[in-house]
Amino acid sequence: MLLIRLPVATIPARMPDRRFAASEWRGSMWTRHDGGVSYARGWPATITEPSLLSWPVTLRPLAARDAKPWREARVRNAEWLRPWEPTNPETPLYQTSLGPYIAMVRTMRREARHGVTMPWVVLVDGRFAGQVTVGNIVWGSARTASVGYWIDELYAGREVIPTVLAMAMDHCFMVVGLHRIEATIRPENRASRRVVEKLGFHEEGIRRRSLHVDGAWRDHVCYAITAEDAASGLLPRWRSTVRAARSRIG
Ligand SMILES: CC(C)(COP(=O)(O)OP(=O)(O)OC[C@H]1O[C@@H](n2cnc3c(N)ncnc32)[C@H](O)[C@@H]1OP(=O)(O)O)[C@@H](O)C(=O)NCCC(=O)NCCS
């Protein structure tokens, strides 16, 4: 029997011994057929790292029930998020109301069923703290995607996003079967550039006026990581980095 061993600390509760048996996964994984090739996508997936940071951090699929904490966080973090938020050129306002949230959840969940998006919420010690979304998934001979993320300012600077991003990338490469994932970041967003640099994404250059952000078309620096770059797992590598830094501090 084919067993896929995941590098993360905890996987969905019903999996007995931190391993997925491909046969057990069929209830929750799609098998997609494309020109005779089939591949399973690893969705939905809930992934937890219980002990690396001061609190357990979890990625779990975005749900309608996140509406209230999502809205509360978006209102409180408006100034923090606005400069970096993708906007719609036709309705270029920062969104906090529930109507667009429900529409976003519906769209993302539909896209997740079709294998083109993986929308996660970030939980810190069980509380809603942000989002990580792997989107724009292209199958065929590309197997590429792009990733976006944000964290509530309350938790900023505590390495929550690098940790959950490492979990998400390992899942995408080792379970879903993607090959390359991009993060495009405004050049002036130093905090976000540090996140991907810490995990070993490669800087590939500027994409001119590539995304509508904060009400205008903005240049972005493209960073990317491939399955080969992450062959032994990003999370194990990131754990070693964090632990080495702690032991240097004492
Ligand atoms: C970018 C972002 C996701 C980083 O998440 P995080 O969990 O704070 O990541 P880290 O803890 O690794 O911190 C990354 C950098 O943020 C900066 N930082 C540290 N503490 C900070 C704080 N309290 N407030 C703001 N920035 C801080 C530091 O430059 C840090 O890099 P360093 O570790 O080399 O010092 C977060 O700042 C955020 O959500 N920003 C607003 C939305 C956004 O920019 N999203 C990404 C769009 S591409």
The ligand as an SDF file (V2000), in Angstrom:
LIG
                    3D

 48 50  0  0  0  0  0  0  0  0999 V2000
    4.2530   40.0060    6.2690 C   0  0  0  0  0  0  0  0  0  0  0  0
    3.6530   39.3070    7.4690 C   0  0  0  0  0  0  0  0  0  0  0  0
    2.6730   38.2390    6.9920 C   0  0  0  0  0  0  0  0  0  0  0  0
    4.8000   38.6410    8.2830 C   0  0  0  0  0  0  0  0  0  0  0  0
    4.2580   37.7210    9.2210 O   0  0  0  0  0  0  0  0  0  0  0  0
    4.9590   37.4280   10.6350 P   0  0  0  0  0  0  0  0  0  0  0  0
    4.2930   36.2350   11.2140 O   0  0  0  0  0  0  0  0  0  0  0  0
    5.0050   38.6630   11.4440 O   0  0  0  0  0  0  0  0  0  0  0  0
    6.4650   37.0550   10.1580 O   0  0  0  0  0  0  0  0  0  0  0  0
    7.8080   37.1350   11.0150 P   0  0  0  0  0  0  0  0  0  0  0  0
    7.5370   36.9530   12.4680 O   0  0  0  0  0  0  0  0  0  0  0  0
    8.7600   36.2120   10.3580 O   0  0  0  0  0  0  0  0  0  0  0  0
    8.3290   38.6240   10.7970 O   0  0  0  0  0  0  0  0  0  0  0  0
    8.7740   39.0280    9.5110 C   0  0  0  0  0  0  0  0  0  0  0  0
    9.4150   40.4070    9.5960 C   0  0  0  0  0  0  0  0  0  0  0  0
    8.4600   41.3470   10.0810 O   0  0  0  0  0  0  0  0  0  0  0  0
    9.1420   42.3920   10.8020 C   0  0  0  0  0  0  0  0  0  0  0  0
    8.5660   42.4870   12.1460 N   0  0  0  0  0  0  0  0  0  0  0  0
    8.9610   41.8910   13.2840 C   0  0  0  0  0  0  0  0  0  0  0  0
    8.1470   42.2520   14.3070 N   0  0  0  0  0  0  0  0  0  0  0  0
    7.2370   43.0800   13.8110 C   0  0  0  0  0  0  0  0  0  0  0  0
    6.1380   43.7830   14.3550 C   0  0  0  0  0  0  0  0  0  0  0  0
    5.8270   43.6750   15.6600 N   0  0  0  0  0  0  0  0  0  0  0  0
    5.3890   44.5450   13.5310 N   0  0  0  0  0  0  0  0  0  0  0  0
    5.6830   44.6160   12.2510 C   0  0  0  0  0  0  0  0  0  0  0  0
    6.7120   43.9750   11.6480 N   0  0  0  0  0  0  0  0  0  0  0  0
    7.4790   43.2190   12.4180 C   0  0  0  0  0  0  0  0  0  0  0  0
   10.5910   42.0110   10.8420 C   0  0  0  0  0  0  0  0  0  0  0  0
   11.2370   42.6710    9.7670 O   0  0  0  0  0  0  0  0  0  0  0  0
   10.5440   40.5190   10.5660 C   0  0  0  0  0  0  0  0  0  0  0  0
   11.7230   40.0420    9.9510 O   0  0  0  0  0  0  0  0  0  0  0  0
   12.9270   39.4800   10.8870 P   0  0  0  0  0  0  0  0  0  0  0  0
   12.3910   38.2430   11.5390 O   0  0  0  0  0  0  0  0  0  0  0  0
   14.0350   39.2260    9.9560 O   0  0  0  0  0  0  0  0  0  0  0  0
   13.2230   40.5220   11.9160 O   0  0  0  0  0  0  0  0  0  0  0  0
    2.9140   40.3250    8.3990 C   0  0  0  0  0  0  0  0  0  0  0  0
    3.8050   41.3900    8.6620 O   0  0  0  0  0  0  0  0  0  0  0  0
    1.6210   40.8640    7.7670 C   0  0  0  0  0  0  0  0  0  0  0  0
    0.5730   40.2150    7.8350 O   0  0  0  0  0  0  0  0  0  0  0  0
    1.7040   42.0830    7.1780 N   0  0  0  0  0  0  0  0  0  0  0  0
    0.5360   42.7400    6.5840 C   0  0  0  0  0  0  0  0  0  0  0  0
   -0.0460   41.9690    5.3790 C   0  0  0  0  0  0  0  0  0  0  0  0
    1.0140   41.5790    4.3940 C   0  0  0  0  0  0  0  0  0  0  0  0
    1.9920   42.2760    4.1620 O   0  0  0  0  0  0  0  0  0  0  0  0
    0.8130   40.4070    3.7550 N   0  0  0  0  0  0  0  0  0  0  0  0
    1.7360   39.9120    2.7330 C   0  0  0  0  0  0  0  0  0  0  0  0
    1.4420   40.5250    1.4130 C   0  0  0  0  0  0  0  0  0  0  0  0
    2.6370   39.9790    0.2020 S   0  0  0  0  0  0  0  0  0  0  0  0
  1  2  1  0
  2  3  1  0
  2  4  1  0
  2 36  1  0
  4  5  1  0
  5  6  1  0
  6  7  2  0
  6  8  1  0
  6  9  1  0
  9 10  1  0
 10 11  2  0
 10 12  1  0
 10 13  1  0
 13 14  1  0
 14 15  1  0
 15 16  1  0
 15 30  1  0
 16 17  1  0
 17 18  1  0
 17 28  1  0
 18 19  1  0
 18 27  1  0
 19 20  2  0
 20 21  1  0
 21 22  1  0
 21 27  2  0
 22 23  1  0
 22 24  2  0
 24 25  1  0
 25 26  2  0
 26 27  1  0
 28 29  1  0
 28 30  1  0
 30 31  1  0
 31 32  1  0
 32 33  2  0
 32 34  1  0
 32 35  1  0
 36 37  1  0
 36 38  1  0
 38 39  2  0
 38 40  1  0
 40 41  1  0
 41 42  1  0
 42 43  1  0
 43 44  2  0
 43 45  1  0
 45 46  1  0
 46 47  1  0
 47 48  1  0
M  END
$$$$
